[in-house]
Structures are given as C-alpha cells and as structure tokens.
Amino acid sequence: MNAAAVVPAAGRGERLGPGAPKALRELGGVPLLVHAVRALARSRAVTLVVVVAPADGVARVRALLDSHGAGGDEGPEVLVVPGGDTRQESVRLGLAALPPEVDVVLVHDAARPLVPVDVVDAVARAVDEGASAVVPAVPLADTVKQVGPAAAPGLPEPVLGTPDRSTLRAVQTPQGFRRDLLLSVHEKALREAVDATDDAGLVERYGGQVVLVPGHEEAFKVTRPLDLVLAEAVLARRRANDEF
Ligand code: C5P
C-alpha cells in the first residue's frame, strides 16, 4: 500500500470566532494543522501528506510547518498547495497534487488535530484489506430531530420526525479511499455541480459502498470556541500522562 494523506486546511473557521484561519489557531502553543499533520505522520501507512492551505496563505503555512518540524524533514514528505472556496474544492486540489504511485488516499480535516494514530491505522488497514471507501464513526450522544422550515423568520421550526438513534453514526476523518474511486467521484461532482460535506458522501451518491470502522471521541472536530477548551484539556491530559 502506498498511502498519501490530503489535509484540507483552507477554511476560515468563522464559527470559531474572529481571528486567524482555523487551521492556524493554536492548541497548546501549536497550530491545529501541525497537530493534524503530526497525527498522520505517526502512522507508518502514510508516506506523503498534502496540506491544502488558504489560497493566499501557502507560503505562511509552509513556513509554519517547517518551523514546527512538521515540514517533512523527518517522516513523510509534506507538500503544501493552494485550496478553494469549499472543502470539496480544496480536497480536489489536494488530490491533483498526488504523484502517480499513490493508490490509497486518506482525507483528514486539519480541524481534527487530536485524532489518535490507531484510528488512522484502522482506516488505512481497512482500505488495504479490500474496502474502497472507509469512514471512522462513533455513536451519537444526542437524539437527532429532522426539522422543516419555520413558517416565518423568528418562529420556531416544526419537527418532522425522530430517526432511530441506534441506526445513526457521527462520522469523522481520516476517511480512506482507493485513489481511483475518490478521483472519479470528485470529477463527477465537479461536472454535475454536486457539493457534499464529506468525501464518503460523494461515493455514496454515485453508488459506491462505504463502510465504517470505529472512530474515537478524541477525533472530534474543532468548530466552536468550546471545542478549543475541550481540545486543550485533552492535550493537557496526554502531556501529563506522557510524563509518567
Ligand atoms: O468548515 P468545516 O469545519 O466543515 O471544515 C472542515 C475542514 O475543511 C477544515 O479543516 C477546513 O480548513 C477545510 N476547508 C478547506 N477549504 C474550504 C473550507 C474548509 O480546506 N474552502
């Protein structure tokens, strides 16, 4: 297996509040993106990491990775390419930078800095063992409601139904794919102007089979300010444990 990771890191992260692009916000003094690249580099399956940076931030991201020792001097090679207006476009631009020998692609959000290496390995292994699209997932803590539009702005939204929670999963990254499959669904989506919030969603849309492996609670996505507080706590616990 020759696996590369594509790391979309070009989002602005507006739900996190004003400031630097989300991937460059710091966690324990280190940018989220650097944590994410290190997490991927810990997996022996990953031989190359393609970071997709904000289009106007490629040089800054390259310098940041190098200054934190995550630029590829040790471990997998790290490329930095410019991203696009949507996550899907950023992933597509990352895929375009892959050398021909890569046959497995792991797509991992920079916004999931604390993914344990066991999750990365489990996803890569499942692809290696024959699955063409693999997603790490966890059960839902909350019950989920399907809603319709409010009758007028400011009025409460009507609930349309409650899907059986035991049949639902929250999905994480890295999501792993056979390279040829991922390229073909991204090309179709581009032609048909289809947008999805995750890569596996494109595979499903075009009739491919996606399978799940267990995710991990520490692979959560840093989206809102409270997520940063939680991430700091997880990191502090890891650092404390490492000292013993
Ligand atoms: O916005 P959201 O949290 O879903 O973004 C998930 C990941 O996709 C983040 O790592 C973000 O940096 C990335 N992204 C991107 N290009 C965009 C939008 C989001 O690479 N235009």
Boltz pocket constraint, residues with backbone or C-beta under 6 A from the ligand:
constraints:
  - pocket:
      binder: B
      contacts: [[A, 7], [A, 8], [A, 9], [A, 10], [A, 11], [A, 12], [A, 13], [A, 22], [A, 23], [A, 52], [A, 83], [A, 84], [A, 85], [A, 86], [A, 87], [A, 88], [A, 90], [A, 91], [A, 108], [A, 109], [A, 110], [A, 111], [A, 112], [A, 197], [A, 221], [A, 222], [A, 223]]
      max_distance: 6.0
